[in-house]
Amino acid sequence: DAGVIQSPRHEVTEMGQEVTLRCKPISGHDYLFWYRQTMMRGLELLIYFNNNVPIDDSGMPEDRFSAKMPNASFSTLKIQPSEPRDSAVYFCASSFGRVTGELFFGEGSRLTVL
Amino acid sequence: RKEVEQDPGPFNVPEGATVAFNCTYSNSASQSFFWYRQDCRKEPKLLMSVYSSGNEDGRFTAQLNRASQYISLLIRDSKLSDSATYLCVVNEEYGNKLVFGAGTILRVKS
């Protein structure tokens, strides 16, 4: 069975450029989460969706970040313009039903902003 | 104060040792608790849930102390393959927000 699929796996870009990260959740899962992981701050929840609707975006750091889920099988996280402090690993995760503890994570997108 | 706090370690232990990690959480209304494992440069994966009565899964035992707001993980007979970062995770009372601790690094050496 396919797990959560993220792309790109690695992205190196220059400050000021737009970055788009993509996620395909596990089929049938109705919750989708975007997390960011850094050494300093650990794993931080940015936003999550239920049935394609954003439920809580209080973790989105600022207006440069936006996330969409146009359908049940696809979500994007966009950073525009990117800054060096956005460098991190961005994880997408999905789950079925209310969270019972098991989130299924993708392999992550490692972003480096120069 | 962080919502979930863990000793970052690293804990360096020999094979066969018993090692324990603790984690404290700040939200007394938290209802669900978990341990996740994250290997180097990999994604986190659920290790086990933590139940009020305590629970065991093979060499792993998890305990919850609601009064003191801490969670523990005990690993017996450590294996080299147990080397990883162990993340303490708490589900907030409402909604579906899993809050992750920063993790405790375990290194098991032969």
Backbone of each chain as ProteinMPNN parsed JSONL, in Angstrom:
{"seq_chain_A": "DAGVIQSPRHEVTEMGQEVTLRCKPISGHDYLFWYRQTMMRGLELLIYFNNNVPIDDSGMPEDRFSAKMPNASFSTLKIQPSEPRDSAVYFCASSFGRVTGELFFGEGSRLTVL", "coords_chain_A": {"N_chain_A": [[0.842, -1.196, 0.0], [0.47, 2.247, -0.782], [2.076, 4.797, 0.979], [2.008, 8.007, 2.609], [2.796, 10.437, 0.295], [5.312, 12.641, -0.556], [6.567, 15.524, -2.248], [8.899, 17.974, -3.452], [11.631, 15.774, -2.472], [13.951, 16.955, -1.703], [14.881, 20.36, -1.679], [16.579, 23.112, -2.829], [16.874, 26.493, -2.678], [16.902, 29.995, -3.493], [16.832, 32.856, -1.375], [13.814, 34.661, -1.351], [12.599, 33.379, -3.43], [9.776, 31.506, -4.654], [8.396, 28.687, -3.05], [7.003, 25.51, -3.426], [5.527, 22.876, -1.839], [4.46, 19.515, -1.99], [1.85, 17.112, -1.339], [0.498, 13.887, -1.103], [-1.995, 12.294, 0.475], [-2.69, 9.228, 2.336], [-4.937, 7.094, 0.719], [-8.346, 7.461, 1.464], [-7.962, 8.493, 3.967], [-9.042, 11.121, 6.086], [-8.012, 13.266, 7.377], [-5.455, 15.667, 7.174], [-2.205, 16.777, 7.791], [0.228, 19.338, 8.148], [3.521, 19.556, 9.128], [6.453, 21.123, 10.501], [9.904, 20.619, 10.932], [12.668, 21.459, 12.855], [15.995, 21.698, 14.188], [16.127, 23.437, 16.328], [13.462, 23.948, 17.133], [12.045, 21.622, 17.008], [9.314, 19.417, 16.113], [6.705, 21.103, 14.66], [3.3, 21.832, 14.439], [1.802, 23.085, 11.607], [-0.584, 23.465, 10.084], [-3.836, 21.952, 9.791], [-6.133, 19.869, 7.97], [-9.518, 18.811, 7.559], [-11.423, 16.641, 5.764], [-10.713, 18.105, 3.481], [-10.999, 20.725, 4.282], [-9.578, 23.535, 5.817], [-8.85, 23.437, 9.226], [-7.42, 24.301, 11.473], [-5.148, 26.734, 11.468], [-3.373, 27.957, 13.05], [-0.741, 27.553, 13.563], [0.706, 28.376, 11.401], [3.386, 30.24, 10.403], [3.494, 32.919, 9.341], [2.199, 35.368, 6.982], [3.496, 34.675, 4.691], [3.316, 32.036, 4.324], [1.181, 29.579, 2.978], [-1.468, 27.216, 2.624], [-3.154, 24.67, 0.815], [-5.872, 22.495, 0.004], [-7.11, 21.119, -2.472], [-8.474, 18.814, -3.191], [-9.322, 15.481, -2.043], [-7.017, 14.033, -2.363], [-4.74, 15.525, -2.54], [-2.487, 18.044, -1.494], [-1.02, 21.248, -0.955], [1.749, 23.136, 0.24], [2.788, 26.347, 0.413], [5.399, 28.699, 0.174], [6.057, 32.014, 0.033], [7.472, 35.126, -0.182], [10.39, 33.03, 0.091], [12.586, 32.596, 2.935], [15.824, 32.422, 4.542], [15.432, 31.448, 7.178], [13.339, 29.735, 6.908], [14.304, 27.319, 6.302], [14.158, 23.903, 6.751], [12.796, 20.647, 7.621], [9.918, 19.625, 6.105], [7.051, 17.995, 6.939], [4.367, 16.044, 5.815], [1.386, 14.585, 6.979], [-1.094, 12.042, 7.439], [-4.326, 10.917, 8.608], [-6.976, 8.697, 9.651], [-10.261, 9.446, 10.525], [-10.983, 10.872, 13.794], [-8.067, 11.939, 15.529], [-6.348, 9.313, 16.845], [-3.895, 8.859, 17.646], [-2.159, 7.663, 15.853], [-0.511, 9.018, 13.4], [0.272, 9.009, 10.017], [3.197, 9.58, 8.511], [4.706, 11.283, 5.744], [7.832, 11.005, 3.921], [9.036, 13.41, 4.117], [10.007, 16.752, 3.139], [12.966, 18.24, 2.477], [13.987, 21.4, 2.939], [16.118, 23.927, 1.864], [16.996, 27.205, 2.146], [18.85, 29.595, 0.667]], "CA_chain_A": [[0.0, 0.0, 0.0], [1.241, 3.478, -0.825], [1.961, 5.651, 2.149], [1.923, 9.423, 2.289], [3.84, 10.745, -0.688], [5.66, 14.053, -0.588], [7.551, 15.962, -3.225], [10.129, 17.231, -3.703], [12.299, 15.278, -1.268], [14.951, 17.969, -1.367], [14.779, 21.572, -2.474], [17.493, 24.187, -2.481], [16.431, 27.667, -3.409], [17.475, 31.242, -2.997], [15.933, 33.748, -0.66], [12.919, 35.437, -2.199], [11.926, 32.527, -4.397], [8.58, 30.796, -4.196], [8.578, 27.251, -2.848], [5.752, 24.759, -3.31], [5.689, 21.493, -1.391], [3.269, 18.765, -2.361], [1.568, 15.949, -0.509], [-0.623, 13.011, -1.422], [-2.252, 11.49, 1.688], [-3.13, 7.858, 2.13], [-6.3, 7.062, 0.225], [-9.342, 7.171, 2.489], [-7.719, 9.3, 5.165], [-9.79, 12.368, 5.984], [-7.275, 14.339, 8.02], [-4.118, 15.904, 6.633], [-1.455, 17.683, 8.655], [1.551, 19.798, 7.728], [4.429, 19.845, 10.226], [7.8, 21.577, 10.172], [10.852, 20.158, 11.95], [13.999, 22.049, 12.902], [16.747, 21.302, 15.382], [15.849, 24.357, 17.435], [12.07, 23.985, 17.564], [11.418, 20.305, 16.927], [8.191, 19.277, 15.193], [5.659, 22.082, 14.917], [2.136, 21.726, 13.571], [1.535, 24.329, 10.881], [-1.993, 23.533, 9.709], [-4.411, 20.672, 9.43], [-7.379, 19.841, 7.207], [-10.434, 17.694, 7.702], [-12.248, 16.609, 4.552], [-10.217, 19.163, 2.583], [-11.267, 22.048, 4.843], [-8.608, 23.9, 6.865], [-9.493, 23.499, 10.532], [-6.612, 25.069, 12.411], [-3.913, 27.206, 10.826], [-2.724, 28.843, 14.021], [0.696, 27.309, 13.565], [1.346, 28.949, 10.211], [4.214, 31.297, 10.994], [3.178, 34.271, 8.878], [1.451, 35.41, 5.721], [4.277, 34.121, 3.574], [2.959, 30.623, 4.23], [-0.215, 29.274, 2.674], [-1.686, 25.799, 2.332], [-4.425, 24.38, 0.177], [-6.197, 21.085, -0.232], [-8.193, 21.228, -3.462], [-9.255, 17.573, -3.207], [-8.945, 14.545, -0.977], [-5.774, 13.313, -2.625], [-3.643, 16.427, -2.865], [-2.367, 19.276, -0.724], [0.221, 21.991, -1.179], [2.21, 24.15, 1.197], [3.531, 27.302, -0.39], [6.113, 29.758, 0.892], [6.354, 33.067, -0.922], [8.807, 34.715, -0.606], [11.104, 32.206, 1.059], [13.675, 33.216, 3.679], [16.72, 31.388, 5.098], [14.896, 30.851, 8.418], [12.34, 28.728, 6.55], [15.008, 26.053, 6.077], [13.637, 22.9, 7.687], [12.152, 19.501, 6.973], [8.472, 19.783, 6.155], [6.387, 16.704, 6.88], [2.934, 15.911, 5.664], [0.911, 13.367, 7.628], [-2.539, 11.865, 7.317], [-4.936, 9.947, 9.506], [-8.382, 8.422, 9.383], [-11.083, 9.746, 11.675], [-10.329, 11.731, 14.779], [-6.717, 11.432, 15.779], [-6.206, 8.392, 17.969], [-2.475, 8.78, 17.966], [-1.325, 7.25, 14.755], [-0.383, 9.789, 12.181], [1.166, 8.394, 9.044], [3.988, 10.661, 7.95], [5.505, 11.117, 4.551], [9.273, 11.002, 4.172], [9.468, 14.78, 4.349], [10.669, 17.577, 2.11], [14.042, 18.996, 3.137], [14.106, 22.694, 2.257], [17.235, 24.811, 2.21], [16.874, 28.522, 1.516], [20.174, 30.23, 0.767]], "C_chain_A": [[0.877, 1.247, 0.0], [1.004, 4.247, 0.459], [1.738, 7.073, 1.712], [3.102, 9.774, 1.373], [4.06, 12.25, -0.732], [6.662, 14.33, -1.705], [7.723, 17.476, -3.126], [10.724, 16.698, -2.405], [13.332, 16.284, -0.774], [14.733, 19.176, -2.273], [15.773, 22.582, -1.927], [17.111, 25.383, -3.324], [17.068, 28.903, -2.814], [16.403, 32.084, -2.321], [15.097, 34.564, -1.654], [12.155, 34.618, -3.218], [10.687, 31.888, -3.775], [8.883, 29.304, -4.106], [7.208, 26.597, -2.718], [6.07, 23.318, -2.957], [4.363, 20.768, -1.601], [3.104, 17.514, -1.515], [0.359, 15.196, -1.053], [-0.867, 12.138, -0.205], [-2.613, 10.059, 1.324], [-4.604, 7.875, 1.723], [-7.271, 6.675, 1.335], [-9.133, 7.938, 3.778], [-8.392, 10.661, 4.999], [-9.137, 13.534, 6.717], [-5.886, 14.438, 7.389], [-3.456, 17.018, 7.437], [-0.17, 18.094, 7.947], [2.341, 20.169, 8.989], [5.747, 20.366, 9.672], [8.726, 21.123, 11.295], [12.197, 20.85, 11.779], [14.693, 21.575, 14.168], [16.335, 22.153, 16.574], [14.438, 24.182, 17.998], [11.356, 22.638, 17.516], [10.307, 20.278, 15.889], [7.091, 20.247, 15.583], [4.516, 21.859, 13.928], [1.866, 23.082, 12.925], [0.041, 24.509, 10.629], [-2.513, 22.127, 9.556], [-5.779, 20.84, 8.792], [-8.212, 18.629, 7.622], [-11.375, 17.731, 6.504], [-11.98, 17.822, 3.659], [-10.428, 20.575, 3.118], [-10.219, 22.367, 5.908], [-9.318, 24.107, 8.199], [-8.723, 24.412, 11.489], [-5.316, 25.45, 11.712], [-3.123, 28.106, 11.769], [-1.213, 28.656, 14.09], [1.423, 27.866, 12.358], [2.099, 30.2, 10.653], [3.846, 32.71, 10.559], [2.542, 34.192, 7.5], [2.232, 34.862, 4.54], [3.932, 32.652, 3.343], [1.474, 30.485, 3.898], [-0.319, 27.792, 2.334], [-3.066, 25.624, 1.738], [-4.62, 22.876, 0.085], [-7.376, 21.067, -1.19], [-9.045, 19.971, -3.576], [-8.672, 16.606, -2.187], [-7.586, 13.89, -1.184], [-4.587, 14.236, -2.869], [-3.678, 17.666, -1.98], [-1.045, 19.937, -1.065], [0.492, 22.929, -0.012], [3.134, 25.078, 0.417], [4.182, 28.35, 0.509], [6.523, 30.793, -0.149], [6.331, 34.42, -0.218], [9.513, 33.903, 0.479], [12.253, 32.987, 1.698], [14.564, 32.102, 4.256], [16.17, 30.719, 6.353], [13.784, 29.851, 8.151], [12.988, 27.363, 6.304], [14.627, 25.057, 7.173], [13.242, 21.663, 6.889], [10.655, 19.668, 7.18], [7.836, 18.403, 5.943], [4.896, 16.892, 6.655], [2.538, 14.591, 6.325], [-0.593, 13.257, 7.426], [-3.026, 10.85, 8.334], [-6.396, 9.779, 9.126], [-9.194, 8.678, 10.641], [-10.373, 10.679, 12.637], [-9.015, 11.091, 15.209], [-6.705, 10.543, 17.016], [-4.748, 8.221, 18.35], [-1.625, 8.417, 16.784], [-1.494, 8.173, 13.555], [0.592, 9.05, 11.28], [1.887, 9.526, 8.315], [4.574, 10.279, 6.594], [6.978, 11.195, 4.915], [9.837, 12.401, 4.36], [10.079, 15.441, 3.124], [11.699, 18.442, 2.83], [14.293, 20.255, 2.34], [15.301, 23.456, 2.785], [17.074, 26.102, 1.415], [18.18, 29.257, 1.741], [20.069, 31.748, 0.819]], "O_chain_A": [[1.896, 1.302, 0.689], [-0.119, 4.334, 0.956], [1.327, 7.326, 0.579], [4.252, 9.439, 1.659], [3.124, 13.028, -0.919], [7.486, 13.485, -2.053], [6.785, 18.181, -2.754], [10.334, 17.151, -1.329], [13.548, 16.434, 0.429], [14.442, 19.041, -3.462], [15.805, 22.868, -0.73], [17.035, 25.29, -4.549], [17.696, 28.851, -1.757], [15.223, 32.018, -2.666], [15.605, 35.079, -2.65], [11.183, 35.093, -3.805], [10.569, 31.752, -2.558], [9.543, 28.737, -4.977], [6.351, 27.083, -1.98], [6.788, 22.629, -3.681], [3.288, 21.339, -1.412], [4.078, 16.932, -1.038], [-0.658, 15.789, -1.413], [-0.019, 11.308, 0.124], [-2.814, 9.729, 0.155], [-5.413, 8.587, 2.317], [-7.058, 5.697, 2.053], [-10.045, 8.023, 4.6], [-8.33, 11.277, 3.935], [-9.644, 14.655, 6.687], [-5.236, 13.43, 7.111], [-4.06, 18.052, 7.722], [0.443, 17.297, 7.237], [1.897, 20.98, 9.802], [6.111, 20.089, 8.529], [8.379, 21.228, 12.471], [12.788, 20.829, 10.699], [14.046, 21.106, 15.105], [16.21, 21.654, 17.693], [14.244, 24.258, 19.211], [10.203, 22.524, 17.932], [10.346, 21.019, 14.907], [6.6, 20.216, 16.712], [4.743, 21.715, 12.727], [1.722, 24.094, 13.611], [-0.528, 25.561, 10.919], [-1.76, 21.208, 9.235], [-6.486, 21.816, 9.04], [-7.683, 17.577, 7.982], [-12.045, 18.735, 6.262], [-12.901, 18.466, 3.157], [-10.057, 21.538, 2.447], [-9.992, 21.56, 6.809], [-10.281, 24.87, 8.282], [-9.32, 25.199, 12.223], [-4.489, 24.591, 11.403], [-2.305, 28.916, 11.332], [-0.498, 29.507, 14.618], [2.652, 27.826, 12.309], [1.503, 31.117, 11.218], [3.893, 33.623, 11.384], [2.369, 33.115, 6.931], [1.652, 34.612, 3.484], [4.227, 32.098, 2.285], [0.628, 31.18, 4.461], [0.626, 27.192, 1.822], [-4.015, 26.321, 2.096], [-3.665, 22.1, 0.089], [-8.526, 21.005, -0.755], [-10.197, 20.036, -4.003], [-7.655, 16.887, -1.553], [-7.061, 13.256, -0.269], [-3.544, 13.792, -3.349], [-4.731, 18.257, -1.743], [-0.073, 19.269, -1.42], [-0.427, 23.44, 0.628], [4.131, 24.645, -0.162], [3.584, 28.82, 1.477], [7.246, 30.483, -1.096], [5.288, 34.829, 0.292], [9.244, 34.089, 1.666], [12.815, 33.904, 1.098], [14.108, 30.972, 4.435], [16.418, 29.533, 6.572], [13.328, 29.18, 9.078], [12.289, 26.367, 6.12], [14.761, 25.339, 8.364], [13.337, 21.633, 5.662], [10.189, 19.834, 8.307], [8.05, 17.745, 4.925], [4.262, 17.777, 7.23], [3.266, 13.602, 6.24], [-1.281, 14.265, 7.262], [-2.259, 10.038, 8.851], [-6.973, 10.585, 8.396], [-8.85, 8.178, 11.712], [-9.303, 11.208, 12.338], [-8.878, 9.868, 15.244], [-7.023, 10.998, 18.115], [-4.428, 7.498, 19.293], [-0.466, 8.826, 16.713], [-2.475, 8.109, 12.815], [1.611, 8.532, 11.737], [1.273, 10.32, 7.601], [4.891, 9.118, 6.336], [7.331, 11.421, 6.072], [11.003, 12.554, 4.725], [10.588, 14.786, 2.215], [11.355, 19.266, 3.677], [14.757, 20.196, 1.201], [15.477, 23.612, 3.994], [17.023, 26.094, 0.185], [18.568, 29.512, 2.881], [21.088, 32.434, 0.904]]}, "seq_chain_B": "RKEVEQDPGPFNVPEGATVAFNCTYSNSASQSFFWYRQDCRKEPKLLMSVYSSGNEDGRFTAQLNRASQYISLLIRDSKLSDSATYLCVVNEEYGNKLVFGAGTILRVKS", "coords_chain_B": {"N_chain_B": [[6.794, 28.341, 28.899], [7.337, 25.144, 27.486], [4.924, 23.075, 25.84], [5.26, 20.32, 25.829], [7.821, 18.642, 27.313], [11.051, 17.26, 27.105], [14.005, 15.489, 28.101], [16.756, 16.074, 26.17], [18.913, 14.349, 25.897], [22.063, 13.104, 24.604], [21.264, 9.692, 25.469], [23.525, 7.354, 26.174], [23.952, 4.019, 26.002], [24.917, 0.625, 26.853], [24.473, -2.378, 24.914], [21.772, -4.432, 25.928], [21.19, -3.079, 28.215], [18.905, -1.414, 30.487], [16.837, 1.316, 29.925], [15.366, 4.473, 30.65], [13.042, 6.986, 29.781], [11.686, 10.177, 30.506], [8.919, 12.436, 30.291], [7.321, 15.556, 30.395], [4.196, 17.283, 30.521], [2.249, 20.235, 29.904], [-0.445, 20.893, 29.737], [-3.081, 20.209, 31.625], [-5.479, 19.165, 30.877], [-5.087, 17.433, 28.846], [-5.685, 14.491, 26.947], [-4.819, 12.225, 25.552], [-1.941, 10.205, 24.95], [1.311, 9.491, 23.659], [4.106, 7.625, 22.38], [6.451, 8.249, 19.915], [8.764, 7.109, 17.448], [11.728, 8.19, 15.891], [13.906, 7.647, 13.37], [17.225, 8.496, 12.26], [17.121, 11.109, 9.981], [14.703, 10.292, 8.987], [11.091, 9.791, 8.838], [8.809, 10.409, 11.61], [7.428, 7.672, 13.481], [4.696, 5.891, 14.9], [5.27, 4.478, 18.028], [4.109, 3.474, 20.426], [0.975, 3.727, 22.161], [0.019, 5.424, 25.199], [-1.432, 4.374, 28.072], [-3.669, 4.992, 30.828], [-3.463, 3.068, 32.767], [-1.034, 2.065, 32.364], [1.044, 0.35, 30.033], [2.363, -2.356, 28.095], [4.613, -3.432, 25.587], [6.166, -5.882, 24.398], [9.538, -5.396, 24.85], [9.15, -2.856, 25.665], [7.775, -0.468, 27.875], [5.227, 1.676, 28.825], [4.227, 4.41, 30.844], [1.852, 6.444, 32.559], [1.434, 9.332, 34.471], [-0.931, 11.115, 35.671], [-1.404, 12.942, 37.715], [1.046, 14.128, 38.241], [1.627, 14.904, 35.766], [3.306, 13.573, 33.897], [4.94, 11.377, 31.581], [6.297, 8.207, 30.887], [8.801, 6.132, 29.366], [10.042, 2.951, 29.198], [12.716, 0.97, 28.274], [13.708, -2.245, 27.952], [16.501, -4.543, 27.931], [18.146, -3.407, 25.821], [18.636, -2.991, 22.318], [20.882, -2.687, 19.512], [19.449, -1.728, 17.395], [17.562, -0.158, 18.581], [18.479, 2.364, 18.713], [17.729, 5.665, 18.224], [15.627, 8.604, 17.94], [13.35, 9.406, 20.439], [10.116, 10.447, 20.64], [7.94, 12.232, 22.633], [4.473, 12.533, 22.759], [1.514, 14.448, 22.832], [-1.974, 14.676, 22.863], [-4.046, 17.372, 22.435], [-6.826, 18.523, 24.391], [-9.108, 19.26, 22.933], [-9.995, 19.016, 19.5], [-7.661, 18.005, 16.969], [-4.946, 18.13, 17.467], [-1.795, 17.003, 17.657], [0.791, 17.374, 19.832], [4.201, 17.532, 19.755], [7.043, 16.545, 21.637], [10.482, 17.64, 21.811], [12.13, 15.493, 21.626], [14.113, 12.654, 22.657], [17.339, 11.499, 22.433], [18.564, 8.313, 21.833], [21.314, 6.197, 22.069], [22.489, 3.114, 21.454], [25.099, 1.014, 22.201], [27.509, -1.437, 21.194]], "CA_chain_B": [[7.053, 26.911, 29.146], [6.92, 24.319, 26.364], [3.793, 22.213, 26.153], [5.776, 18.974, 26.08], [9.255, 18.771, 27.53], [11.826, 16.023, 27.232], [15.459, 15.584, 28.186], [17.223, 15.759, 24.818], [19.968, 13.345, 25.893], [21.785, 11.707, 24.3], [21.478, 8.603, 26.396], [24.432, 6.364, 25.581], [23.849, 2.826, 26.838], [25.404, -0.601, 26.208], [23.462, -3.388, 24.569], [21.276, -5.198, 27.069], [20.847, -2.198, 29.339], [17.551, -0.866, 30.617], [16.901, 2.776, 29.895], [14.051, 5.083, 30.834], [12.885, 8.395, 29.426], [10.503, 10.846, 31.029], [8.399, 13.552, 29.516], [6.288, 16.271, 31.136], [3.317, 18.086, 29.683], [1.741, 21.371, 30.68], [-1.896, 21.01, 29.677], [-3.658, 19.184, 32.492], [-6.685, 18.611, 30.257], [-4.698, 16.522, 27.769], [-6.388, 13.217, 27.102], [-4.175, 11.088, 24.901], [-0.486, 10.307, 25.044], [1.926, 8.514, 22.758], [5.532, 7.687, 22.067], [6.83, 8.021, 18.534], [10.19, 6.882, 17.238], [12.206, 8.775, 14.646], [15.273, 7.308, 12.997], [17.967, 9.616, 11.678], [16.733, 11.558, 8.639], [13.48, 9.597, 8.573], [9.88, 10.352, 9.399], [8.388, 9.805, 12.873], [6.457, 6.572, 13.403], [4.119, 5.561, 16.202], [5.845, 3.345, 18.756], [3.035, 2.934, 21.246], [0.12, 4.631, 22.923], [0.237, 5.358, 26.638], [-2.722, 4.292, 28.733], [-3.628, 5.392, 32.238], [-3.091, 1.931, 33.617], [0.288, 1.602, 31.94], [0.945, -0.705, 29.042], [3.641, -2.964, 27.735], [4.67, -4.034, 24.254], [7.471, -6.532, 24.32], [10.561, -4.818, 25.735], [8.795, -1.453, 25.906], [6.702, -0.221, 28.84], [4.869, 3.092, 28.932], [3.458, 4.745, 32.041], [1.289, 7.798, 32.606], [1.113, 9.848, 35.797], [-1.718, 12.33, 35.403], [-1.285, 13.892, 38.831], [2.301, 14.849, 38.071], [1.684, 15.279, 34.354], [4.455, 13.067, 33.164], [4.836, 10.12, 30.851], [7.607, 7.568, 30.835], [9.027, 4.995, 28.464], [11.115, 2.09, 29.679], [13.158, -0.01, 27.285], [14.535, -3.284, 28.566], [17.34, -5.338, 27.044], [18.335, -2.539, 24.649], [19.279, -3.506, 21.11], [21.491, -1.657, 18.664], [18.391, -1.188, 16.533], [16.73, 0.795, 19.328], [19.071, 3.698, 18.573], [16.783, 6.529, 17.516], [15.082, 9.672, 18.773], [12.026, 9.035, 20.952], [9.312, 11.662, 20.748], [6.768, 12.183, 23.489], [3.413, 13.219, 22.013], [0.308, 14.673, 23.624], [-3.119, 15.178, 22.105], [-4.777, 18.378, 23.193], [-8.16, 18.078, 24.81], [-10.069, 19.447, 21.853], [-9.366, 19.057, 18.194], [-6.794, 16.909, 16.568], [-3.569, 18.602, 17.453], [-0.769, 16.26, 18.372], [1.939, 18.225, 20.151], [5.388, 16.693, 19.883], [8.223, 17.002, 22.339], [11.656, 17.785, 20.943], [12.747, 14.191, 21.441], [15.262, 12.179, 23.43], [18.202, 10.674, 21.588], [19.111, 7.093, 22.442], [22.349, 5.502, 21.314], [22.832, 1.834, 22.053], [26.403, 0.651, 21.661], [27.933, -2.823, 21.454]], "C_chain_B": [[6.545, 26.112, 27.956], [5.79, 23.405, 26.799], [4.233, 20.802, 26.51], [7.296, 19.077, 26.196], [9.911, 17.42, 27.744], [13.295, 16.37, 27.42], [16.018, 15.193, 26.822], [18.262, 14.655, 24.755], [21.237, 13.912, 25.259], [22.02, 10.764, 25.479], [22.339, 7.575, 25.657], [24.453, 5.139, 26.488], [24.426, 1.626, 26.106], [24.243, -1.508, 25.857], [23.057, -4.139, 25.822], [20.865, -4.343, 28.252], [19.358, -1.859, 29.336], [17.665, 0.65, 30.682], [15.487, 3.338, 29.995], [14.097, 6.555, 30.452], [11.627, 8.931, 30.088], [10.142, 12.027, 30.156], [7.347, 14.237, 30.388], [5.467, 17.108, 30.171], [2.623, 19.129, 30.529], [0.223, 21.453, 30.724], [-2.552, 19.875, 30.47], [-4.899, 18.541, 31.89], [-6.349, 17.646, 29.111], [-5.265, 15.137, 28.019], [-5.615, 12.013, 26.573], [-2.668, 11.32, 24.819], [0.163, 9.177, 24.257], [3.442, 8.663, 22.785], [5.707, 7.373, 20.582], [8.336, 7.799, 18.489], [10.563, 7.524, 15.907], [13.66, 8.385, 14.43], [15.9, 8.501, 12.277], [17.524, 9.882, 10.231], [15.531, 10.78, 8.08], [12.273, 10.274, 9.198], [9.55, 9.707, 10.743], [7.373, 8.685, 12.62], [5.974, 6.248, 14.802], [4.799, 4.335, 16.799], [4.759, 2.683, 19.597], [2.219, 4.053, 21.868], [0.42, 4.449, 24.404], [-1.115, 5.401, 27.321], [-2.575, 4.569, 30.227], [-3.132, 4.283, 33.142], [-1.683, 1.43, 33.32], [0.129, 0.478, 30.932], [2.332, -1.127, 28.576], [3.527, -3.541, 26.327], [6.068, -4.619, 24.101], [8.436, -5.925, 25.327], [10.228, -3.379, 26.159], [7.619, -1.355, 26.879], [6.471, 1.278, 28.936], [4.007, 3.3, 30.166], [2.996, 6.191, 31.941], [1.009, 8.16, 34.054], [0.39, 11.176, 35.599], [-1.528, 13.374, 36.499], [-0.028, 14.754, 38.675], [2.523, 15.29, 36.637], [3.002, 14.846, 33.712], [4.177, 11.666, 32.614], [6.232, 9.509, 30.815], [7.617, 6.434, 29.818], [10.231, 4.234, 28.988], [11.45, 1.093, 28.58], [14.087, -0.989, 27.99], [15.369, -3.987, 27.507], [17.59, -4.586, 25.722], [19.088, -3.24, 23.528], [19.913, -2.349, 20.34], [20.434, -0.956, 17.821], [17.439, -0.245, 17.261], [17.273, 2.21, 19.227], [18.182, 4.557, 17.675], [16.475, 7.714, 18.424], [13.668, 9.289, 19.155], [11.254, 10.311, 21.288], [8.102, 11.403, 21.628], [5.692, 13.046, 22.83], [2.145, 13.28, 22.836], [-0.785, 15.221, 22.716], [-3.868, 16.183, 22.962], [-6.208, 17.915, 23.429], [-9.163, 18.159, 23.668], [-9.331, 19.467, 20.529], [-8.439, 17.893, 17.975], [-5.342, 17.308, 16.543], [-2.699, 17.7, 18.31], [0.421, 17.179, 18.569], [3.122, 17.325, 20.461], [6.428, 17.346, 20.784], [9.388, 17.041, 21.37], [12.405, 16.472, 20.759], [13.924, 13.925, 22.354], [16.062, 11.23, 22.556], [18.734, 9.495, 22.393], [20.144, 6.497, 21.507], [22.717, 4.238, 22.075], [24.11, 1.343, 21.382], [26.767, -0.775, 22.063], [29.179, -2.835, 22.321]], "O_chain_B": [[5.446, 26.366, 27.463], [5.701, 23.008, 27.961], [3.651, 20.165, 27.387], [7.967, 19.546, 25.276], [9.398, 16.56, 28.46], [13.767, 17.409, 26.959], [15.773, 14.078, 26.362], [18.485, 14.076, 23.691], [21.469, 15.116, 25.368], [22.852, 11.012, 26.352], [21.923, 7.006, 24.648], [24.924, 5.217, 27.623], [24.431, 1.596, 24.876], [23.162, -1.409, 26.438], [23.891, -4.446, 26.674], [20.251, -4.843, 29.195], [18.663, -2.0, 28.33], [18.495, 1.191, 31.412], [14.534, 2.748, 29.486], [15.052, 7.269, 30.756], [10.627, 8.223, 30.213], [10.958, 12.539, 29.389], [6.563, 13.559, 31.052], [5.964, 17.579, 29.147], [2.429, 18.937, 31.73], [-0.336, 22.026, 31.659], [-2.568, 18.726, 30.029], [-5.328, 17.481, 32.346], [-7.255, 17.104, 28.478], [-5.32, 14.668, 29.157], [-5.75, 10.907, 27.095], [-2.191, 12.442, 24.646], [-0.355, 8.062, 24.193], [3.974, 9.705, 23.168], [5.189, 6.382, 20.069], [9.077, 8.238, 19.369], [9.826, 7.425, 14.925], [14.536, 8.751, 15.214], [15.21, 9.381, 11.764], [17.554, 8.991, 9.382], [15.373, 10.636, 6.868], [12.408, 11.21, 9.987], [9.964, 8.577, 10.997], [6.577, 8.741, 11.682], [6.734, 6.318, 15.768], [4.893, 3.288, 16.158], [4.523, 1.48, 19.489], [2.702, 5.166, 22.072], [1.003, 3.445, 24.811], [-1.862, 6.367, 27.164], [-1.501, 4.402, 30.806], [-2.468, 4.527, 34.15], [-1.203, 0.487, 33.949], [-0.846, -0.27, 30.993], [3.309, -0.38, 28.65], [2.485, -4.065, 25.934], [7.015, -3.93, 23.722], [8.173, -5.942, 26.529], [10.968, -2.772, 26.933], [6.613, -2.051, 26.738], [7.412, 2.052, 29.109], [3.161, 2.468, 30.492], [3.649, 7.038, 31.33], [0.407, 7.373, 34.785], [1.012, 12.217, 35.388], [-1.498, 14.572, 36.214], [-0.046, 15.955, 38.945], [3.501, 15.975, 36.335], [3.705, 15.636, 33.082], [3.331, 10.915, 33.099], [7.228, 10.225, 30.724], [6.582, 5.867, 29.469], [11.302, 4.805, 29.195], [10.561, 0.449, 28.024], [15.114, -0.606, 28.549], [14.997, -4.027, 26.334], [17.273, -5.09, 24.644], [20.044, -3.98, 23.761], [19.528, -1.191, 20.499], [20.513, 0.246, 17.568], [16.6, 0.398, 16.63], [16.594, 3.161, 19.615], [17.922, 4.215, 16.522], [16.997, 7.812, 19.535], [12.873, 8.892, 18.303], [11.683, 11.129, 22.102], [7.337, 10.467, 21.394], [5.97, 14.163, 22.394], [1.745, 12.297, 23.46], [-0.547, 16.117, 21.906], [-4.273, 15.877, 24.083], [-6.716, 17.028, 22.743], [-9.964, 17.247, 23.461], [-8.176, 19.887, 20.454], [-8.449, 16.916, 18.725], [-4.587, 16.862, 15.679], [-2.849, 17.642, 19.531], [0.989, 17.699, 17.609], [3.043, 16.458, 21.332], [6.664, 18.552, 20.704], [9.297, 16.54, 20.249], [13.222, 16.343, 19.847], [14.635, 14.839, 22.769], [15.52, 10.271, 22.007], [19.281, 9.659, 23.484], [19.895, 6.312, 20.315], [23.2, 4.299, 23.206], [24.194, 1.265, 20.157], [26.383, -1.253, 23.13], [29.691, -3.905, 22.651]]}, "name": "protein", "num_of_chains": 2, "seq": "DAGVIQSPRHEVTEMGQEVTLRCKPISGHDYLFWYRQTMMRGLELLIYFNNNVPIDDSGMPEDRFSAKMPNASFSTLKIQPSEPRDSAVYFCASSFGRVTGELFFGEGSRLTVLRKEVEQDPGPFNVPEGATVAFNCTYSNSASQSFFWYRQDCRKEPKLLMSVYSSGNEDGRFTAQLNRASQYISLLIRDSKLSDSATYLCVVNEEYGNKLVFGAGTILRVKS"}
